Structures are given as structure tokens and as C-alpha cells.
Amino acid sequence: MTKGKQSTQLLLGPTPAALIACGDGNEQNIITLAWVGVVNSSPPMVSISVRPNRHSYDMIRKTGEFTVNIALAEQVDVVDGCGTISGRNLEKFEHFNLTAAAGTLSYAPMIRECPISMECELKHSLELESHTVFIGQVVSSYVEGDILNEKGSIDFERCSLLGFCSGNYLKTAPLNLKLGYTLKK
Ligand SMILES: Cc1cc2nc3c(=O)[nH]c(=O)nc-3n(C[C@H](O)[C@H](O)[C@H](O)COP(=O)(O)O)c2cc1C
């Protein structure tokens, strides 16, 4: 084995570099998060891990709502921008020419320009040392028709989604192998 020991243990990736949108009735905001995951299937639930000093934190906590919006690789400028400037100093929807799209939630908008959006209702919070893990139930999800194949699944030949690992942005590329393909060999 030639693997060398690393100083960081957080080598779990790639993850999405997702745009999380929130609002509180007075303002709407977007925060980029890489610490995002799927945590339950029925009901469908996702986790997001947010530092308490983020401007988005109180909005999510108070309203119990957020949306997870998955960006295309070509939207990396927006994702990096939303992850390096705080909504305390910038109205991000306006600055990045993004459209807040209303869905079924009362406060958190979706981002129309992202090809995938999930509306989430906060169900659990776990306060860890540096971050709080918010677990949200996905109450509705939307996919841009242009990236779907005839069977209604995401066609990764038609889109490259944005990912993140070890401080670097990545993009998806299909292997064209389906789950369970080895059973058919
Ligand atoms: C690629 C990327 C991933 C990030 N992931 C996280 C994360 O998982 N959790 C977090 O609290 N902040 C994360 N950040 C930092 C926030 O996005 C950043 O501090 C942002 O400006 C906070 O916005 P807000 O103050 O408007 O809420 C990430 C930033 C980038 C660029």
C-alpha cells in the first residue's frame, strides 16, 4: 500500500456543491453547501451541515424550511460566489441574476436556473461542535425536462452536475453502467 496518512480525515467526496435557498418573509438568501447528503428513503430526507455564523442559519432554524438546488458544472461561478460572500452584505438572487421560484413552502424559494430542486421541511437538528446538521424531509422535487431521458430519469449525457472534493470543483461524467449491471454479466 502506498497511501500516505493525511492531516485531514474529511476525505468523503465528491459531494454536490449545492445551492441551498432559504427565506424568512423579509429576505431570501442562498448559501453554497458541500456537506449535503441523503439520509433516509421513506420518507425521503436529506441532511445539510451549516455553521451557526452563516446568515442562512437563523432563517432555516426559524422557518423550518430550505430548498436544495443542484447546479450544473457551468454554473460554478454562481456556486462559488454564493459560497464566498454572505447574504448579510449582498442580495444574492439579484446579484447573480437568479430567479426565486415559489413552490409549496411558505418561505424558502427554489432557484429556477438550477436543473434540480428539492423543497425540504426541517425535521431534526443536531448541534455538533462546529456545524449544526439540519435534516429535512423532501416534500417535493423538480427536475428540468431538458435533462431527462424518455424514461423520465436524469440523462447524464445531457448534463454535467457540479461536485466538490478536497477544495476542488468537479463535474459528473457518466460511465453508462446501471446499478446491478454486474449481476447481468
Ligand atoms: C464549495 C463550498 C462549499 C461550502 N460548504 C459549506 C458547508 O457545507 N457548510 C457551511 O456552513 N458552509 C459552507 N460553505 C461556506 C458558505 O457557503 C459561505 O460561508 C457563505 O458565504 C455563507 O453565506 P450566508 O452567510 O449568506 O449564509 C461552503 C462554501 C463553498 C464555496
The ligand as an ORCA input file, in Angstrom:
! r2SCAN-3c Opt
* xyz 0 1
  C     -17.864     24.860     -2.326
  C     -18.298     25.402     -0.991
  C     -18.830     24.546     -0.041
  C     -19.245     25.041      1.207
  N     -19.788     24.158      2.108
  C     -20.237     24.632      3.304
  C     -20.868     23.743      4.231
  O     -21.057     22.553      3.982
  N     -21.314     24.262      5.409
  C     -21.173     25.595      5.723
  O     -21.606     26.033      6.817
  N     -20.574     26.461      4.856
  C     -20.126     26.017      3.662
  N     -19.548     26.877      2.750
  C     -19.377     28.301      3.116
  C     -20.637     29.158      2.928
  O     -21.245     28.892      1.684
  C     -20.242     30.649      2.999
  O     -19.724     30.948      4.284
  C     -21.379     31.600      2.629
  O     -20.843     32.838      2.290
  C     -22.395     31.758      3.740
  O     -23.461     32.503      3.227
  P     -24.530     33.245      4.156
  O     -23.779     33.971      5.246
  O     -25.229     34.188      3.215
  O     -25.460     32.207      4.712
  C     -19.122     26.419      1.506
  C     -18.578     27.279      0.547
  C     -18.174     26.778     -0.702
  C     -17.623     27.732     -1.719
*
